[in-house]
Amino acid sequence: MLDPARLTALLTAISFAAGLNVYLTVAVLGLLGRFHVLQLPPGIAVLDHTWVIALAIALSVIEAVADKIPYFDLVWNALHTFIRIPAAALLAYQASSSLSPAEHALVTVIAAAIAAVAHTTKTSARVAVSASPEPVSNAVLSTSEDVVAAGITWLATVHPFVGAGLVVAALIVIVFLARRVMRGVRGFLAQLRGGLASSGDSPGSRPDVAGG
């Protein structure tokens, strides 16, 4: 049985992984539990059942294909907003049932928030990459996300604090970059509005109302 600190660290890491690829995260957790690398918390012990592992692997394969098709991957990721985030929250809720009610609720909310950040970052990156005319970058990005999801899940089961630390560092970088991007967008919009205003105020843009 994991102590509360290690359990929280584990859930922090796997919530981020689930936000990237929930099926692969569940498959890795199930396999690690099946081969006794990790003693799964009682609330998610069902993950090491054969049918759960088989279903998670099958869905992982489907996602691996769907996630590499330009533009279709945008629809796929949009739909998975309603799967990855709730699934991460459910995993955390079930796994943290041994904690106090307040801790139980807090861990569940934090897990959902972390998964939301990971999922939103992934979806935003896909929107940017889909504009590229060549398909290689899309496939590389998708494969990298899968590797990160599987790797952080495995790392968190062996070294939960290291896994959680990497996730926290990634979240800080994401928030920092998001703020810079938002400032850039606001600056661009301000310049655009200023340009339109200047154009509207120019003498040539006004009708001649002088009598003649």
C-alpha positions in Angstrom: 0.0 0.0 0.0 1.3 3.4 -1.0 1.6 6.1 1.7 -0.4 9.3 1.0 2.6 11.3 -0.3 3.7 8.6 -2.7 0.2 8.0 -3.8 -0.4 11.7 -4.5 2.9 11.8 -6.5 1.9 8.8 -8.5 -1.5 10.3 -9.3 0.0 13.6 -10.3 2.2 11.9 -12.9 -0.4 9.5 -14.3 -3.0 12.3 -14.5 -0.6 14.1 -16.9 -0.1 10.9 -18.9 -3.8 10.3 -19.1 -4.3 13.8 -20.4 -2.0 12.8 -23.3 -3.2 9.3 -23.9 -5.6 7.7 -21.3 -5.8 4.3 -23.1 -2.0 3.9 -23.1 -1.8 5.0 -19.5 -4.4 2.5 -18.4 -2.7 -0.3 -20.4 0.7 0.5 -18.8 -0.7 0.6 -15.3 -2.6 -2.7 -15.9 0.5 -4.4 -17.3 2.7 -3.2 -14.4 0.1 -4.4 -11.9 -0.2 -7.8 -13.7 3.6 -8.4 -13.6 3.8 -7.1 -10.0 6.0 -4.1 -10.7 3.4 -2.0 -9.0 0.8 -2.9 -6.3 -2.2 -1.1 -7.6 -4.3 0.8 -5.1 -7.4 -1.3 -4.2 -9.7 1.2 -6.0 -8.0 0.6 -9.4 -7.0 -3.0 -8.9 -9.4 -3.9 -11.7 -6.9 -2.4 -14.2 -4.7 -5.6 -14.0 -7.6 -7.8 -15.2 -7.0 -9.4 -18.6 -10.1 -7.9 -20.3 -9.2 -4.4 -19.1 -5.6 -4.7 -20.4 -6.8 -6.1 -23.7 -9.4 -3.4 -24.2 -6.9 -0.6 -23.3 -4.3 -2.0 -25.7 -6.8 -2.2 -28.5 -8.0 1.3 -27.9 -4.3 2.4 -27.7 -3.7 0.9 -31.2 -6.8 2.7 -32.6 -5.6 6.0 -31.1 -2.1 5.5 -32.4 -3.6 5.3 -36.0 -6.3 8.0 -35.6 -3.9 10.4 -33.9 -1.6 10.5 -36.9 -4.1 11.4 -39.5 -4.0 15.2 -40.2 -7.2 17.1 -39.4 -9.0 13.9 -38.3 -6.8 14.0 -35.2 -8.3 17.4 -34.3 -11.8 15.8 -34.2 -10.4 12.9 -32.3 -8.7 15.1 -29.7 -11.8 17.3 -29.4 -14.0 14.4 -28.7 -11.5 13.1 -26.1 -11.9 16.2 -24.1 -14.9 14.4 -22.6 -12.9 11.2 -22.0 -9.3 11.9 -20.9 -10.1 14.5 -18.3 -13.0 12.6 -16.6 -11.0 9.4 -16.8 -8.1 11.0 -15.0 -10.4 12.3 -12.4 -12.0 8.9 -12.0 -8.6 7.1 -11.7 -7.6 9.6 -9.0 -10.9 9.3 -7.2 -10.8 5.5 -7.1 -7.1 5.3 -6.3 -7.3 7.8 -3.4 -10.2 6.3 -1.6 -8.0 5.6 1.4 -7.3 9.3 2.0 -9.4 11.6 4.2 -12.6 13.0 2.5 -11.0 16.4 2.1 -7.7 15.0 0.6 -9.8 12.6 -1.5 -11.7 15.5 -3.1 -8.6 17.7 -3.5 -6.6 14.9 -5.2 -9.5 14.3 -7.6 -9.8 17.9 -8.6 -6.1 18.4 -9.0 -5.9 15.2 -11.2 -8.6 16.6 -13.4 -6.9 20.0 -13.7 -3.5 18.4 -14.6 -5.1 16.2 -17.2 -6.9 19.2 -18.6 -3.6 21.1 -19.0 -2.0 18.2 -20.7 -4.9 17.6 -23.0 -5.3 21.2 -23.9 -1.6 21.5 -24.6 -1.7 18.4 -26.8 -4.7 19.7 -28.7 -3.2 23.1 -29.2 0.0 21.6 -30.6 -2.1 19.5 -33.0 -3.9 22.6 -34.3 -0.5 24.3 -35.0 1.1 21.2 -36.6 -2.0 20.4 -38.8 -1.3 23.6 -40.7 1.9 22.0 -42.0 1.5 20.5 -45.5 3.6 17.4 -44.8 2.4 14.6 -42.6 5.7 13.6 -40.9 5.5 16.3 -38.2 2.1 15.1 -37.2 3.2 11.5 -36.9 6.4 12.5 -35.0 4.4 14.6 -32.5 1.9 11.8 -31.9 4.6 9.2 -31.3 6.4 11.5 -28.9 3.2 12.1 -26.9 2.7 8.3 -26.7 6.3 7.8 -25.5 5.9 10.5 -22.9 2.6 9.1 -21.6 4.0 5.5 -21.3 7.3 6.7 -20.0 6.0 9.0 -17.3 3.5 6.3 -16.2 6.3 3.8 -15.8 8.6 6.3 -14.1 5.9 7.3 -11.6 5.4 3.7 -10.5 9.1 3.2 -9.9 10.1 6.7 -8.7 6.8 8.6 -8.0 8.4 11.7 -6.7 10.7 12.0 -9.7 7.7 11.5 -12.0 5.7 14.1 -10.2 8.6 16.5 -10.2 8.9 16.2 -14.0 5.2 16.8 -14.4 5.3 19.9 -12.1 8.2 21.2 -14.1 6.4 20.6 -17.4 3.3 22.4 -16.0 5.4 25.4 -15.1 6.9 25.5 -18.6 3.4 25.1 -20.2 1.9 28.0 -18.1 4.9 30.2 -18.8 4.7 29.6 -22.6 0.9 30.0 -22.5 1.3 33.4 -20.9 3.9 34.5 -23.4 1.6 33.3 -26.3 -1.4 35.1 -24.8 0.6 38.3 -24.4 1.7 38.0 -28.0 -1.8 37.4 -29.2 -3.1 40.4 -27.2 -0.3 42.6 -28.7 -1.1 41.4 -32.2 -4.8 42.2 -31.7 -4.0 45.6 -30.3 -1.8 46.4 -33.3 -4.5 45.1 -35.6 -7.2 47.3 -34.0 -4.8 50.3 -34.1 -4.1 49.7 -37.7 -7.8 49.5 -38.5 -8.5 52.7 -36.5 -5.8 54.6 -38.3 -7.1 53.4 -41.7 -10.6 54.6 -40.7 -9.4 58.0 -39.6 -7.3 58.7 -42.7 -8.6 61.6 -44.9 -8.9 59.5 -47.9 -11.3 57.1 -46.2 -13.9 59.8 -45.4 -16.5 60.8 -47.9 -16.3 64.4 -49.2 -19.3 66.2 -47.6 -18.2 69.7 -48.7 -20.9 71.5 -50.7 -20.1 72.2 -54.3 
